[in-house]
Amino acid sequence: MSVQIGNIDLGEFPLLLAPMEDVSDPPFRYVCKQHGADMMYTEFISSEGLIRDAAKSRKKLDIFEYERPIGIQIFGSDIEHMREASEISSQAGPDLIDINYGCPVKNVACRGAGASLLQDIDKMVAMTKAVVEATHLPVTVKTRLGWDDNTRNVQEVAMRLQDVGIKALTIHGRTRAQMYKGSADWSLIREIKRNPQIQIPIFGNGDIDSPEKAAAWRMEYGVDGMMIGRAAIGYPWIFREIKHYFETGEHLEKPTFAERIDACRTHLVKSIEWKGPKTGVFEMRRHYSNYFKGIDNFKEYRMKLVTAGTFEELEDILHEIEHNPRFENFVSTIEI
């Protein structure tokens, strides 16, 4: 059976691209969509920024038809401001609105937003209800297991948020206290999925970094789909590799040298188109080491890529890399 979020049909077992700050922008989403992501989200957007009409926050509302289905993710600490942010975001034309109750970083959680709401479930429920009532779109939520090991309250969260109208829940298998350290624990996610009172789709998130693990955890934890974040950075092929493994039980061949270059070049071009030549070139620098991870003797070219100042310079460097015989057999050394 297909997984449904409102009227959105995501297929039998969707793979979602996680909303990641300073990563999940339209250029990155473009290359992930090309390689099999079934649904994507914007970077998380501050409700305060949207209300103040801050340029950076408004820019994050940009979505494109080829990205659909896509959700706009918002976060904040004030219920009324989240309601207003939901209205503003809905006008941008996404397919759904997602609320971030999972971000663990200090400047978010310590200001009463993101994972901080796991310490005040009543407020989380009231905030979610306000967002649901403010938009005609489906509302989903992303959260964590709890604030720390002593307060793993995500089961209560799932029940109460379902009751106020959310249409899907994504759970990252760590507490806020863990940040991104240690191993993700999906056992509570499985319990929630098995609860007969839970009728909405439950997506698992955390540590999915290979086709084998995705297939094993799909069977073990019974979730409706998976959200992939860090493993897709510099490696958008993970979506198609997991799907191929699901279908055949066999590994898809790793991306060729040409595919690596092509994805990096496409990402660069889209970055410049969306951000302008100066910012597009500058902000692309954070991605090169990931696209070329695992290639021996690449330091010289990495330095060239992160210091080049124009698209023309970068295109010349990529062309040189593409035709350097030193890297002809690099695929066998690459790991996700």
N, C-alpha and C positions, 0 to 999 in steps of 0.2 A: 504493500500500500504506500501511496505517496504521503510525504510529510507536508502538512498544510499549516500555514500561519495566516489566519484570516482567509483571504481568497488567493494567497500566494502558494502555488504548487512548487515544491522544492525537489520533487522526485523521491525515490525510495530511501536514499540515505545521503543527505546533503553534506557537503564539505564547505564550511564557512570560513571566510577569511576574517581573522580577529581585528577589531579596531585597535590600532597601535599608534600612540602619539608620536609624531614626527616620522611616521613610516607609512601608515595607511592613507596616503593622499591619492588623488586621481591618477597620477602617473604609475604609482606602484599597483594600484587596483587594476589598472589596464593590463599589465603583464600577468597578474594573477588570474584575471578573467580569461585571458587568452589560453591559459594552461589549466583550466578546469574548475576554478572556484565557483560554487553554485550560488552563494550569496555573500555579499560584502557589506561593510559598514564604513562610515566616515571615521576619521580620528574623533576622539571624544571632544565635545564642544561645550564650553562653559556657558551655563545659563546666564550668568552675569554678563559675559561678553556679548551674548546675543541681545540682551536687553539694552545694553549701553551702545549697541550698534558698532562694536569694536571691529575694525577691519579684518583682523586675523580670524576672529570667530566667524564673521560673515563669509569670509573666503572659504572656510571649511564646509559651508553649505553647498558648494558647487558639486553637482552630480550630473552624470551624462547618461543618455539613453542606453548605450551599450553596457552600462554597469548593472542594469536591472536584473534581478531584484536587489535593491540596496536600501539599507537603513541608515538614518542619521542618529548618532548616539549623543546624548546630552548628559551632563552631570551638574550638580549643584547642591547647596545646603538649605536653600530657602524654598519652601513649598510653592508659594505664589510665583516666585521667579521661575521655577521649573514649569509651572503651568503656562506661563507666558512664553517660555522658550519652546515648549511643545507646539504652541500655536504658530510661532515664527518658523520653526523647522518644518511644520506641515506644509506651509506655503511654498517651500522650496521643491515640493513634489517628490519626496521619497516614497518608497513602498511601505515603510514602517518607521516607527520611532523606537529607539532602544534607550534604556536608562542604565547608566553605569553605576552599579553599587559594588564594584569590585576593585577599582584602582587603589593600590596600596601605598602609592608614593606620598611622602610626608606633606608636601605642599597642597595635596588634595585631601587626603584622609584627615589630616590634623586641622583642616578648616571645616570639617563637618560634612564633607561630600565623599563620593566614591565609597570605599569599603567602610568608612566611618559609620554609615547608616546601619551596618550590621550590629552596632551597639545600641540602636534605638529602633527596634522593629516597628513599633507603633508609628513613629514618624515616617519610616520607609513606606509603610502601607498607606498612610495619608498622602504622601508625596506621589506614590504610584497612582492612587485613585484620582488625584488631581490631574495628572498627565493623561490618563486614560479618558477622562471626561472632557479634556480640552482638545482632543483630536479625533478625526474620523478614521484615522489610520490604525492598524494593529499596533499594539505596544508590546515590546518584549523587554526582558531584563537580563543583564549579565552581572553575576555576583561571585562570591567565594564561599567556602565552607563555613566561615565564621570569622570573628575577629582574631581569635587565638584558639589553642587546643582546648581551653576550658569553656569556650562558647561556640561550639560548632552547631549553629542554629539554622542551617540552611533548610532543614526539613520544615520548620515552622515558616520560614520565608517562602518556600515554594507553595505551601498550602494557602497562606494568607494573600500572597500576591495573585495566585490564580483566582481567589475569591473576588478580588477587586478588578479582574478583567484582563490580566496580561495573557498573551497568546502563545508565548514560548519563554523558556528559561534556559540560559546558558550558565553552567557552573564550572568555575575554575577550581581544580582539585587541590587548592592550597588555602590556608588561612591568610589573613592580612599579615599576621606576625611573621609568617614564612617568607613574605615578599615573593621572590622567584627562586628561592633556595630550596634544597632538598628535593624530594620526589613528590609528584602530584599523587594524591590519594583519591581514587575514583569510587571507593566503596560506598560512601554516602550518596554519591550520584546514582549508583545502582539501586540503593534502597529507595530513593525518591522515585526513580523510574518504575520500580516494582509496586509502588503504593497505588492501589486501585482507585484511590480518590484523586490522583493526579491524572488529568485528562489532556494537558497541554504537552507539546513536544519538549523533551529534555535533551539538551546538547551538552556534551562533555568537552572540556578544554583543559589543556595542560599536558606537556611532554609528548604530544603526538609528533614524532619526528621520523617515522619510517613506515613503509607500507605494511611490514610484518606486525608492528605494534598496533597500527590502526585496525588491522584485521582481527588481531587477537583481542583487543579491547572492545571492539564492536561486539564480539561474541560474549566476552566475559561480563561486560557491564550493561549491555542491552539498550544503550542510548539510541535516540532517534537520528543523531547526526553528530558530527564533530566540528569543533572550531579550531583552526590551526593559526598560530601566530608566528612565533620566532623562527620556526622551521621553514617558513616561506620566505624569509628575508634573504634575498639573493638567490633563492631557489624556488621560484614559482612552479617548477615542474613537479613539486611534491603532490599537488592535487591530482594531476593526471596519472602519476605513478601509483598513488593509492587506489584510484578508480580502476586502473588496469589490474592491479593485484586482486582487488575484490572480484573482478569479473573472471580472471583466468587462474589465479593462484600462482602466477609467474611474475617475475620482475620485468618491467619495461626497461629498455636500454636507457642508460644515462644520457643526458643531453650532450649532443655533439659540441665540439669546439665552436662550430659556426652558430649553433643555437645559443650558446653562452654569449657570444659577441652580439648576436642579433637582439637578444632580450635586453642586454645592457644598453645597446644603442637605442632601442625602442623606448626604454625607460628614460633615457637622457632626452630624447626628442620630445616626449610627452611632458617631461619636467620643464623644458624650455617653453613649450607651447602654453603651459598653464601658469608658470611663474614668471616668465620673461627670461631673457638671456642671462642676465647677471645672477639673479637668485636661482634660476633653474640650474645653472652650471655649479654654483656654490653648494646648493643643498644636495645635489647628486653625489657629492664627494663621500657622504656617509655610506654609500651603497657599493662602491667598487670592491672593497675588500671581501664583501660577501659574494658578489658575483664570481670572483676569481679565487675563492677560498680553496686551499688544498693544492694549488699549483706551485710546484717547486721553482725556486729562483725567480719569483715574480715581483720581488720587492722593488726593483728598479722601475718597472712599469707602474706599480701602484703609486709610487712617489710622483711619477709623471702625471698620472690621472688626477691625483688630488691637488696638484699645483697648476694644472692647465687652467687658463682663464676664459677660453672661448670654445664654442662648439667646434669650430674649424680645427683647433689644436687637438681637441679630444677625438675628433673623427680621424685625424692623422695617426694618433696613438693607437686607437682601436684597429685601424687598418694594419698598422705595423705588427700589433699583437696577433692579429688574425693570420698573417702570412709569415710568422716567425716559426721556422721548422722545429725550434726547441720545444714547442708546446703541442706538437702533432699528436702525441700519445697521452695527453694529460687526463683523459676521461677516466681511465682506470684508477687514478689516484684520488678522485673526488669523492668526498662523503658529504652527506647532508649535514 
